[in-house]
Each structure stands twice: as C-alpha cells, then as structure tokens.
Amino acid sequence: MLRIRLRRVGAKKQPSYRIVVADSRAPRDGAFVEQVGHYNPLTDPPTITLDEDKVVKWLRQGAQPSEPVERMLKKMGTLERLKGQ
C-alpha cells in the first residue's frame, strides 16, 4: 500500500520534511515514488507547501495519508476539495 507521509531532511536539530508518496514498508527516509510537497516546522507559522493536484491524484489512486499529513490536508482544505469532486 502507498502512503503519503513525511520524510525528514535537514541538519541535526534543524528538521525540515518532504511530503512524499512511498510504499508503507519502506523506511522513513528510504525510497519514495514521488515528492508532492514540503513542510518546515521551524518557521512561525509553520510552512506547508503542497502540489494539490498531485496529492489529489494519489489519493484517488488509493494512497493513504499518515496522521500528520492528514491533519495538514484538512488544514489546507485539500480533503474537502477531494470529496467535493
């Protein structure tokens, strides 16, 4: 099963995350299928950048978001956009 989840990048004590589509069995920072955005928790407010078209495409194909990514999608209104179409 494919999951939309966070992949940690950045220096020690300076985390930054890429939002990727990856196999659920792959390690957190391992192989992924496609990058669909990024998240920086250190800015105020935290920066979330998504390619919503790619996210919607993967959700329609059956990819499941992880809990943190699902909260981000709800906050940005992407899940409502998916349900509305």
C-alpha positions as CSV (number, residue, x, y, z in Angstrom):
1,M,0.0,0.0,0.0
2,L,1.2,3.5,-0.8
3,R,1.2,6.2,1.9
4,I,1.6,9.9,1.7
5,R,4.0,10.7,4.6
6,L,6.8,12.9,5.9
7,R,10.4,12.3,5.0
8,R,12.9,14.0,7.3
9,V,15.7,16.1,5.8
10,G,17.8,18.9,7.2
11,A,20.7,19.2,9.7
12,K,20.7,18.0,13.2
13,K,18.3,20.0,15.4
14,Q,17.1,21.8,12.2
15,P,14.4,19.5,10.8
16,S,12.6,20.0,7.6
17,Y,10.3,17.5,5.9
18,R,9.4,16.5,2.4
19,I,5.9,15.2,1.8
20,V,6.3,12.1,-0.3
21,V,4.3,9.1,-1.7
22,A,6.1,6.0,-0.5
23,D,5.5,2.3,0.0
24,S,4.3,1.7,3.5
25,R,7.0,-0.9,4.1
26,A,9.9,1.5,3.1
27,P,11.9,3.1,5.9
28,R,11.1,6.7,6.8
29,D,14.0,8.2,4.9
30,G,14.1,5.4,2.3
31,A,12.9,5.1,-1.3
32,F,9.8,7.0,-2.4
33,V,7.7,7.2,-5.5
34,E,7.1,11.0,-5.8
35,Q,7.6,14.1,-3.8
36,V,4.4,16.2,-3.5
37,G,5.4,19.0,-1.2
38,H,7.4,20.1,1.8
39,Y,6.9,21.2,5.4
40,N,9.1,23.4,7.6
41,P,8.0,23.4,11.3
42,L,10.7,26.0,12.4
43,T,9.1,29.0,10.7
44,D,6.3,30.9,12.5
45,P,3.7,29.9,11.4
46,P,5.0,26.5,10.0
47,T,5.3,26.5,6.2
48,I,3.4,23.9,4.3
49,T,3.7,23.7,0.5
50,L,1.8,21.1,-1.5
51,D,1.2,20.3,-5.1
52,E,-2.6,19.7,-4.5
53,D,-3.1,18.2,-8.0
54,K,-0.5,15.5,-7.3
55,V,-1.9,14.9,-3.8
56,V,-5.5,14.5,-5.1
57,K,-4.2,12.2,-7.9
58,W,-2.5,9.9,-5.4
59,L,-5.5,9.9,-3.0
60,R,-7.8,8.9,-5.9
61,Q,-5.4,6.0,-6.8
62,G,-5.7,4.7,-3.2
63,A,-2.7,6.2,-1.3
64,Q,-3.5,6.7,2.4
65,P,-2.1,9.8,4.2
66,S,-0.3,9.4,7.5
67,E,-1.9,11.1,10.5
68,P,0.3,14.2,10.4
69,V,-0.2,14.6,6.7
70,E,-3.9,14.1,7.1
71,R,-4.0,16.9,9.6
72,M,-2.2,19.1,7.1
73,L,-4.5,18.2,4.3
74,K,-7.6,19.0,6.4
75,K,-6.0,22.4,7.5
76,M,-5.3,23.3,3.8
77,G,-8.8,22.1,2.6
78,T,-7.4,19.5,0.2
79,L,-9.5,16.7,1.6
80,E,-12.7,18.8,1.2
81,R,-11.7,19.5,-2.4
82,L,-11.3,15.8,-3.0
83,K,-14.8,15.0,-1.5
84,G,-16.4,17.8,-3.4
85,Q,-15.4,16.5,-6.8
